[in-house]
Amino acid sequence: MTHDPAGLTAADHLDAAREMTAANRPYLAHLLAEQAARLTTDPATAAGIRAAFPDPTLTREETD
């Protein structure tokens, strides 16, 4: 891991997204995965990353 955020790779962001998912922080996981997708050159891979970490504000269910 580097101390310079500009030096982080897509893999670094995905690792952090998985950690945030495990810590029950879905929105942070989504943001980190979105950055990983932006850093990915293959559109299919980027789409897979986005699908794996959807925006929780768009997918949450309302309960009474």
LINDAWO-V148033 format. One record per residue. N is the residue number from 0. D_FIRST is the distance of its C-alpha to the first C-alpha in Angstrom with 2 decimals. Layout:
[[N:D_FIRST] [N:D_FIRST]]
This chain:
[[0:0.00] [1:3.75] [2:6.85] [3:8.86] [4:9.49] [5:11.40] [6:8.68] [7:7.43] [8:9.39] [9:12.06] [10:10.58] [11:7.54] [12:10.52] [13:12.71] [14:10.79] [15:10.87] [16:14.47] [17:15.44] [18:14.37] [19:16.45] [20:19.24] [21:19.37] [22:19.60] [23:22.42] [24:20.87] [25:22.04] [26:22.06] [27:18.43] [28:17.69] [29:20.02] [30:18.47] [31:14.95] [32:16.75] [33:18.89] [34:16.12] [35:14.91] [36:18.61] [37:18.96] [38:16.33] [39:18.20] [40:21.14] [41:23.28] [42:25.36] [43:26.07] [44:22.47] [45:21.81] [46:24.96] [47:23.89] [48:20.65] [49:22.82] [50:25.40] [51:23.08] [52:21.94] [53:25.15] [54:25.76] [55:27.13] [56:29.45] [57:31.23] [58:31.46] [59:32.38] [60:35.88] [61:38.27] [62:39.98] [63:43.07]]
